[in-house]
Amino acid sequence: MNIQPVLLWTDVLIFVLIACAFALTLHARQRPPLREAWRRVGQQPAAMAAATLLLCFAVVGILDSFHYRAQLPQAPGQEAGKAAVYSTEVLSALDTLLEPLRRDTEKTYSEPFARTLFQRETIELAEGGQARVYPPLEHGARHLGAEDSVAADVVARLAVALIPALLFTVGVGMVLALGVARGRRCTLPEAACFILRGQTALAWRAVLVVTGGVAVLVAWAVELAPLYHVLGTDKVGQDILYLSLKSIRTGLVIGTLTTLVMMPFAVAFGIAAGYLGGWVDDVIQYLYTVLNSIPSVLLIAAAVLMMQVVIDIHPQWFETAAQRADARLLALCVILGITSWTGLCRLLRGETLKLRELEYVQAARAFGVSTVTILRRHILPNVMHIVLITVVMDFSGLVLAEAVLSYVGIGVDPGTISFGTMINMARAELAREPMVWWSLAAAFVFMVTMVLAANLLADAVRDAFDPRRA
């Protein structure tokens, strides 16, 4: 199939973030203090388990960042030499992998692993009259006969799916054992025993356990998702598992790209206010005090609505609906970053006030070292642990902020799939009888898993990089 690659603004920033992560990894490997701090993080089983989960979420988000437009088939009678025409629908690599889930939609709600719709419909009977029945699904459980049991079929397929999951886990364990054996210069069985007993320099056993659990869930989803709606469907019949996986990228974009906007403001203003003092300190304090005095929801709502007006006035800027939705998502990241830098700025100002009175800073100033050099070589490296800890801990707060903002209608574009839009669509169905609970439950479980993993990793990073705990 011929395709036309599409590069959204958020895709570019995600790829820049990946490049920065690789560069920071190489930098940390060359600096013994940083390498030792990250080694302390790796020694904690909870941190390694959380990092493994976040890596799985990141893989899904990266797959969802390779966008393209498919070429439309030639119309009857169209000349062969005509230029190719591409669809206005922008898809991603994740959409290609999840094609059955994206394509096989139902009429409306259906419960997880259901064979019929959730709502009764009136049908005309062959012998005359009408009846209220639950219509069968068009795609879910269509491979079963009338007398086949859903439970028996699901259990049998779950058992079959365990085999590839276990083989994959064993393969990952072998790779880890080879690494441990090479480092300790021992045999492969001895290295495997060290991993299973938790006697390695890093908590590889936690990584192996989480990898095995994720592999089992993925194998079950691969086996069952093409045949059933594993997590049910929403009001318009879309598969909830597909929506949940598509929401991961939005959460990651909000959590990571916002920090790119927040960090320059917070670092520059915080260090400048603490080191320079005087009128510079007064102006910066006044600025973040005023921002903190305005309710953040009102400030964000006003900025988002103004940005939406700009987008509506200039529809020619966007060739597809996906580019329009991406522009609003990027604008939301910028707005959240501009309104959330004040807390880190205050922390950096206080730390810089303490650092500028230390002997080595006073000596550098006495020897005539320029202010820029002192800030770059003496102040900035000694506050980076605060920046790193704050950024990691704010990630979870930003993911939750998107959900809250989308719930009240001032978040991402309605066409963008996110945890907030899933919760917003599900809220009206909680009062019905019987209750439609699976959409809200799926968004809650995925979002809590991501946020919990980020919080656990943030706790480990804080303990490892805080000088008072070293």
Buried (B, 14 or more C-beta within 10 A) or exposed (E): EEBEEBEBBBBEBBBEBEEEEEEEEEEBEEEEEBEEBBEBBBBBBBBBBBBBBBBBBBEBBBBBBBBBBBBEEEEEEEEEEEEEEBBEEBBBBBBBBBEEBBEBBBBBBBBBBBBBBBBEEEEEEEEEEEEEEBBBBEBBBEEBEEEEEBEEBBEEBBEEBBEBBBEBBEEBBEEBBEBBBEEBEBEEEEBBBBBBEEEBEBBBBBBBBBBBBBBBEBBBBEBBBBBBBBBBBBBEBBBBBBBBBBBBBBBBBBBBBBBBBBBEBBBBBBBBBBBBBEEBBEEBBEBBEEBEEEEBBEBBBEBBEEBBEEBEEEEEEBEBBBBBBBBBBBBBBBBBBBBBBBBBBBBBBBBBBEBBEEEEBEEBBEEEBEEEEBBEBBBBEBBBBBBBBBBBBBBBBBBBBBBEBBBEEBBBBEEBBBBBBBBBBBEEBEEEEEEBBBBBBBBBEBBEBBBEBBBBBBBBBBBBBEEEEE
